[in-house]
């Protein structure tokens, strides 16, 4: 069930520190729990992981976290030993600013790679944010703005489920618009909940949710150095850690929240005009289906075809063929927005203008691929590839 209310026991702030080149732009967020919280994390698989990723990996899952500080505009990535020292100092400053122990803080960064953090601005920003911590929608919205880079706007979600005579709430914020390609993307996400979770349960639930959401999106397939998703569970809305059916219900809510946030990222792809859902069914297993869906989604020829509203099924079928998954070609089929273009390994007659119009008139385009009779299935979301994307990223440097 949807619920506009935010989880109990959290405070938020978003401020401008001057790290971004545009004066007055919010570029820092602080998220604070009024009690010790379980925090789980899932991170990029890029071997050049940024200093804040390495820092958080070393601390999660944790059972007594209290504060997360996020800066945007500077990724603190590929910055060597100084980057490590700065990430630690940033986390320490956040802990001191809110009056908790040093091992109860986490840090996230996003932005330009290869630049050192301006630590004086970072420290001053943390103090400023700590002074503005507050509950409620306005503070949550400010924090959601503070983590953005090239995003058109904040990406947030709020859900709840019944829990006896009360309810458990989950809210999330995310950023990301380009350099998007699992595992995961140049994206950050923080989810907060007033459910009580054991660290192992939280970690397992988050990993499962991320695999079906943030690890199933792309814009151009570029795996970033800073990807991080955190789940903070402070137990303010439940007396005991969830288990059994209660935990299963929470996991379903977490799955939905992650998927909702993840889809907003390719939908906000720089210069994009379409959100593309690639659905694969009938595969040998789910992993095979996911591999095919990801291959199709990351094909520049497929993406440019969608941008041009061109129902060029040959590009899509060709991408299926080089995905590295065994195929029963005689069972292969493709539909675009419900219009059959290819079935049982052969083309079928269709009205190209009608198919083109169906792409042009819809923000979300649905590609359905049938591989055979297997039980494997997967969905993957991407954006189309436009001239505007190329221009933006050839000029971009914060």
C-alpha positions as CSV (number, residue, x, y, z in Angstrom):
1,X,0.0,0.0,0.0
2,X,1.2,3.5,-0.7
3,X,1.7,5.9,2.2
4,X,2.8,9.5,2.1
5,X,4.2,9.3,5.6
6,X,7.9,8.8,6.1
7,X,9.5,6.2,8.4
8,X,9.6,7.1,12.1
9,X,12.9,8.1,13.8
10,X,14.8,9.7,10.9
11,X,15.9,13.3,10.2
12,X,17.2,14.7,6.9
13,X,19.0,17.7,5.5
14,X,20.2,18.9,2.1
15,X,22.6,21.9,1.7
16,X,24.9,23.7,-0.7
17,X,28.6,23.4,0.1
18,X,30.1,25.0,-3.0
19,X,31.6,21.7,-4.3
20,X,29.5,21.9,-7.4
21,X,30.5,24.6,-9.9
22,X,27.1,26.3,-10.0
23,X,26.9,28.5,-6.9
24,X,24.0,27.7,-4.5
25,X,23.3,24.3,-5.9
26,X,22.5,21.7,-3.2
27,X,25.3,19.1,-3.2
28,X,25.3,17.4,0.2
29,X,22.7,15.3,2.1
30,X,22.7,14.1,5.7
31,X,20.5,11.2,6.9
32,X,20.3,10.6,10.6
33,X,18.6,7.9,12.7
34,X,17.6,8.8,16.2
35,X,18.5,5.3,17.4
36,X,21.0,2.6,16.4
37,X,20.0,1.0,13.1
38,X,20.9,-2.0,10.9
39,X,22.5,-0.8,7.7
40,X,23.1,-3.1,4.7
41,X,24.9,-2.2,1.5
42,X,25.3,-3.3,-2.1
43,X,28.1,-1.8,-4.2
44,X,29.6,-1.5,-7.7
45,X,31.6,-4.4,-9.1
46,X,34.0,-2.0,-10.9
47,X,37.5,-3.0,-9.8
48,X,38.3,0.7,-9.6
49,X,35.8,1.3,-6.8
50,X,35.9,4.7,-5.2
51,X,37.2,5.4,-1.7
52,X,33.7,5.8,-0.2
53,X,32.7,2.5,-1.6
54,X,35.6,0.7,-0.1
55,X,34.9,2.5,3.2
56,X,31.2,1.4,3.3
57,X,32.1,-2.1,2.2
58,X,34.3,-2.4,5.2
59,X,31.5,-1.4,7.6
60,X,28.3,-3.1,6.2
61,X,26.3,-4.9,7.1
62,X,26.3,-3.1,10.5
63,X,24.0,-3.3,13.5
64,X,24.4,0.1,15.1
65,X,24.6,2.7,12.4
66,X,23.4,6.2,12.9
67,X,24.3,8.6,10.1
68,X,25.0,8.7,6.4
69,X,26.6,11.7,4.6
70,X,26.4,12.1,0.8
71,X,28.2,14.6,-1.3
72,X,27.7,15.2,-5.0
73,X,29.8,17.0,-7.6
74,X,33.0,15.1,-6.7
75,X,33.2,11.3,-6.7
76,X,36.4,10.9,-4.6
77,X,37.3,8.2,-7.1
78,X,40.8,7.3,-8.4
79,X,42.2,9.5,-5.8
80,X,44.7,7.0,-4.2
81,X,45.6,7.1,-0.5
82,X,44.4,10.7,-0.1
83,X,41.0,9.7,-1.2
84,X,40.9,7.0,1.5
85,X,42.0,9.4,4.1
86,X,39.4,12.0,3.0
87,X,36.5,9.4,3.0
88,X,37.4,8.4,6.5
89,X,37.6,12.1,7.6
90,X,34.3,12.8,6.0
91,X,32.6,10.0,7.9
92,X,34.3,11.1,11.1
93,X,33.1,14.6,10.6
94,X,29.6,13.5,10.1
95,X,29.7,11.4,13.3
96,X,31.0,14.2,15.3
97,X,28.5,16.7,13.9
98,X,25.5,14.6,15.1
99,X,27.2,13.4,18.3
100,X,27.6,9.7,17.6
101,X,30.6,7.3,17.7
102,X,32.9,7.3,14.7
103,X,32.1,3.7,13.7
104,X,28.4,4.6,13.3
105,X,28.7,6.6,10.2
106,X,28.9,5.9,6.4
107,X,29.8,8.1,3.5
108,X,28.8,8.2,-0.2
109,X,30.1,10.4,-3.0
110,X,29.2,11.0,-6.7
111,X,30.4,13.3,-9.4
112,X,33.6,13.9,-11.3
113,X,36.2,11.2,-11.1
114,X,39.8,12.0,-10.4
115,X,39.5,15.1,-8.3
116,X,40.4,15.4,-4.6
117,X,37.6,16.4,-2.2
118,X,37.8,20.1,-1.1
119,X,37.7,19.0,2.6
120,X,37.3,22.4,4.0
121,X,34.0,22.8,2.1
122,X,33.0,19.3,3.0
123,X,33.5,19.8,6.7
124,X,31.7,23.2,6.7
125,X,28.9,21.6,4.7
126,X,28.5,18.7,7.2
127,X,28.3,21.2,10.1
128,X,25.7,23.2,8.2
129,X,23.6,20.1,7.3
130,X,23.8,18.9,10.9
131,X,22.3,22.2,12.0
132,X,19.4,21.8,9.6
133,X,18.4,18.2,10.4
134,X,14.7,17.8,10.6
135,X,11.9,15.3,10.2
136,X,9.3,15.5,7.5
137,X,8.7,15.7,3.8
138,X,10.5,19.1,3.3
139,X,13.7,17.9,4.9
140,X,13.5,14.6,3.0
141,X,13.0,16.5,-0.3
142,X,16.0,18.7,0.5
143,X,18.2,15.6,1.1
144,X,17.0,14.0,-2.1
145,X,18.1,17.1,-4.0
146,X,21.5,17.2,-2.3
147,X,22.6,13.9,-3.9
148,X,21.8,14.8,-7.6
149,X,24.3,15.4,-10.4
150,X,22.9,15.6,-13.9
151,X,19.5,14.4,-12.9
152,X,16.5,16.4,-14.1
153,X,15.0,16.2,-10.6
154,X,14.8,14.1,-7.4
155,X,13.9,10.4,-7.5
156,X,11.9,9.3,-4.4
157,X,9.5,6.7,-3.3
158,X,7.4,6.0,-0.2
159,X,5.6,2.8,0.6
160,X,4.1,1.0,3.6
161,X,2.7,-2.3,4.7
162,X,0.4,-3.3,7.6
163,X,2.1,-4.6,10.8
164,X,-0.5,-5.6,13.4
165,X,-2.3,-2.4,14.5
166,X,0.5,-0.3,13.0
167,X,2.3,0.0,9.7
168,X,5.9,-0.2,8.6
169,X,7.1,2.5,6.3
170,X,9.9,2.5,3.7
171,X,11.1,5.6,1.8
172,X,13.9,5.9,-0.7
173,X,15.9,8.5,-2.7
174,X,18.2,7.8,-5.6
175,X,20.3,9.6,-8.2
176,X,21.5,8.7,-11.6
177,X,21.0,9.6,-15.3
178,X,24.1,8.4,-17.1
179,X,27.1,6.2,-16.8
180,X,24.5,3.6,-16.1
181,X,25.3,-0.1,-16.5
182,X,25.3,-2.9,-14.0
183,X,26.6,-3.8,-11.7
184,X,25.3,-1.2,-10.8
185,X,25.3,2.2,-12.4
186,X,26.6,5.7,-11.6
187,X,23.9,5.8,-9.1
188,X,23.4,6.2,-5.4
189,X,20.3,5.1,-3.4
190,X,19.4,5.3,0.2
191,X,16.4,3.5,1.6
192,X,15.2,4.1,5.1
193,X,12.6,2.1,7.1
194,X,11.3,1.9,10.6
195,X,11.1,-1.9,10.4
196,X,13.5,-3.8,12.6
197,X,15.8,-6.1,10.7
198,X,18.7,-8.3,11.6
199,X,21.9,-7.4,9.7
200,X,22.0,-10.7,7.7
201,X,18.3,-10.5,6.8
202,X,18.7,-6.9,5.7
203,X,21.8,-7.7,3.6
204,X,20.1,-10.7,1.9
205,X,16.9,-8.8,1.2
206,X,18.7,-5.8,-0.3
207,X,20.9,-8.0,-2.5
208,X,17.8,-9.7,-3.9
209,X,16.0,-6.4,-4.5
210,X,19.0,-4.8,-6.2
211,X,19.5,-7.8,-8.5
212,X,16.0,-7.3,-9.9
213,X,16.2,-3.5,-10.1
214,X,19.4,-1.5,-10.0
215,X,21.3,-4.4,-11.5
216,X,18.7,-4.6,-14.3
217,X,19.0,-1.1,-15.7
218,X,21.4,0.6,-18.1
219,X,21.7,3.8,-20.1
220,X,25.0,3.1,-22.0
221,X,26.4,0.1,-20.1
222,X,29.2,2.0,-18.4
223,X,29.8,0.5,-15.0
224,X,30.7,3.4,-12.6
225,X,33.1,3.5,-9.7
226,X,30.8,4.8,-7.0
227,X,27.5,2.8,-7.3
228,X,26.1,2.2,-3.8
229,X,22.7,1.3,-2.4
230,X,22.1,1.5,1.4
231,X,19.2,0.2,3.4
232,X,18.8,1.7,6.9
233,X,16.4,-0.1,9.3
234,X,16.1,1.6,12.7
235,X,13.2,-0.5,14.2
236,X,11.2,2.6,15.3
237,X,8.0,1.1,14.0
238,X,8.3,-2.5,15.2
239,X,9.3,-4.1,18.5
240,X,11.2,-7.2,17.2
241,X,13.2,-8.0,14.1
242,X,11.0,-9.2,11.3
243,X,10.9,-12.9,10.4
244,X,8.7,-15.3,8.6
245,X,5.7,-13.8,6.9
246,X,6.4,-10.4,8.2
247,X,9.9,-10.4,6.7
248,X,8.5,-11.8,3.4
249,X,6.0,-8.9,3.3
250,X,8.8,-6.4,3.9
251,X,11.0,-7.9,1.2
252,X,8.1,-7.6,-1.3
253,X,7.8,-3.9,-0.4
254,X,11.6,-3.4,-0.7
255,X,11.6,-5.1,-4.1
256,X,8.9,-2.7,-5.3
257,X,10.6,0.4,-3.9
258,X,13.9,-0.5,-5.5
259,X,12.3,-1.3,-8.8
260,X,10.3,2.0,-8.8
261,X,13.5,4.0,-8.1
262,X,15.6,2.0,-10.6
263,X,13.2,2.6,-13.4
264,X,13.4,6.4,-12.8
265,X,17.1,6.3,-13.7
266,X,16.9,5.2,-17.4
267,X,13.7,7.2,-17.7
268,X,15.9,10.2,-16.8
269,X,18.7,9.1,-19.1
270,X,20.4,12.2,-20.5
271,X,18.7,13.3,-23.7
272,X,16.5,10.2,-23.7
273,X,13.0,10.2,-25.3
274,X,12.0,6.7,-24.3
275,X,12.1,4.3,-21.4
276,X,12.6,0.8,-22.9
277,X,11.5,-2.3,-21.1
278,X,13.1,-5.5,-22.5
279,X,11.2,-8.5,-21.3
280,X,12.5,-12.0,-22.0
281,X,10.4,-15.2,-21.4
282,X,10.7,-18.8,-22.2
283,X,14.5,-19.0,-21.5
284,X,16.2,-22.0,-20.0
285,X,16.7,-20.2,-16.7
286,X,16.5,-16.7,-15.2
287,X,20.2,-16.0,-15.7
288,X,20.0,-16.8,-19.4
289,X,16.9,-14.5,-19.7
290,X,18.7,-11.7,-17.9
291,X,21.8,-12.0,-20.1
292,X,19.7,-11.8,-23.3
293,X,17.7,-8.9,-21.9
294,X,20.8,-7.0,-20.9
295,X,22.5,-7.6,-24.3
296,X,19.5,-6.2,-26.2
297,X,19.2,-3.3,-23.8
298,X,22.8,-2.3,-24.3
299,X,22.8,-2.5,-28.1
300,X,23.4,1.0,-29.5
301,X,21.7,-0.1,-32.7
302,X,18.6,-1.1,-30.8
303,X,18.6,2.1,-28.7
304,X,19.1,4.4,-31.7
305,X,16.3,2.5,-33.5
306,X,13.9,3.2,-30.7
307,X,15.0,6.8,-30.7
308,X,14.1,7.0,-34.4
309,X,10.8,5.1,-33.8
310,X,12.1,2.5,-36.2
311,X,10.6,-1.1,-35.7
312,X,13.8,-2.6,-37.1
313,X,13.4,-6.1,-35.6
314,X,16.6,-7.3,-37.3
315,X,18.7,-5.3,-34.8
316,X,16.9,-6.8,-31.9
317,X,17.0,-10.4,-33.1
318,X,20.7,-10.0,-34.0
319,X,21.5,-8.9,-30.4
320,X,19.7,-11.9,-29.1
321,X,22.0,-14.1,-31.2
322,X,25.2,-12.7,-29.8
323,X,24.2,-12.8,-26.2
324,X,26.0,-16.1,-25.7
325,X,22.9,-18.0,-24.6
326,X,21.9,-21.3,-26.4
327,X,18.8,-20.7,-28.5
328,X,16.0,-22.7,-30.1
329,X,15.9,-20.4,-33.1
330,X,12.7,-22.0,-34.4
331,X,10.9,-20.8,-31.3
332,X,12.2,-17.3,-31.2
333,X,9.7,-14.5,-31.2
334,X,9.5,-10.7,-30.8
335,X,6.7,-8.2,-30.1
336,X,7.0,-4.4,-29.8
337,X,4.2,-2.8,-27.8
338,X,2.1,-5.9,-28.4
339,X,2.7,-5.9,-32.2
340,X,4.1,-9.2,-33.4
341,X,7.1,-8.7,-35.7
342,X,8.8,-12.1,-35.5
343,X,7.4,-15.5,-34.5
344,X,8.7,-19.1,-34.5
345,X,12.0,-18.0,-36.0
346,X,10.4,-16.2,-38.9
347,X,9.2,-12.6,-39.8
348,X,5.5,-12.0,-39.7
349,X,3.6,-9.4,-41.7
350,X,2.9,-6.2,-39.8
351,X,2.2,-2.5,-40.6
352,X,5.5,-0.7,-40.2
353,X,3.8,2.7,-39.8
354,X,1.5,1.4,-37.1
355,X,4.5,-0.1,-35.2
356,X,6.5,3.1,-35.7
357,X,3.6,5.2,-34.4
358,X,3.2,3.0,-31.4
359,X,6.8,3.8,-30.4
360,X,6.6,7.5,-31.1
361,X,3.4,7.9,-29.1
362,X,4.6,6.2,-26.0
363,X,7.2,7.2,-23.4
364,X,7.7,3.6,-22.4
365,X,8.4,1.0,-25.2
366,X,7.9,-2.7,-24.4
367,X,10.1,-5.3,-26.2
368,X,8.9,-8.8,-25.6
369,X,11.2,-11.6,-26.6
370,X,10.1,-15.3,-26.5
371,X,13.1,-17.6,-26.5
372,X,11.3,-21.0,-26.2
373,X,9.3,-23.0,-23.7
374,X,11.6,-22.6,-20.6
375,X,10.7,-21.2,-17.2
376,X,13.4,-18.5,-17.3
377,X,12.3,-14.9,-17.4
378,X,13.8,-11.5,-16.8
379,X,13.1,-7.8,-17.3
380,X,15.7,-5.1,-18.1
381,X,15.1,-1.4,-18.5
382,X,17.2,1.1,-20.6
383,X,16.8,4.4,-22.4
384,X,17.0,5.2,-26.1
385,X,20.2,6.8,-27.5
386,X,19.8,10.3,-29.0
387,X,21.9,13.0,-30.4
388,X,21.3,15.0,-27.3
389,X,22.9,12.3,-25.2
390,X,26.1,12.5,-27.3
391,X,26.2,16.3,-27.2
392,X,25.6,16.4,-23.5
393,X,28.4,13.9,-22.6
394,X,30.9,15.4,-25.0
395,X,30.5,18.7,-23.2
396,X,29.9,17.5,-19.7
397,X,32.4,18.4,-17.0
398,X,31.0,19.6,-13.7
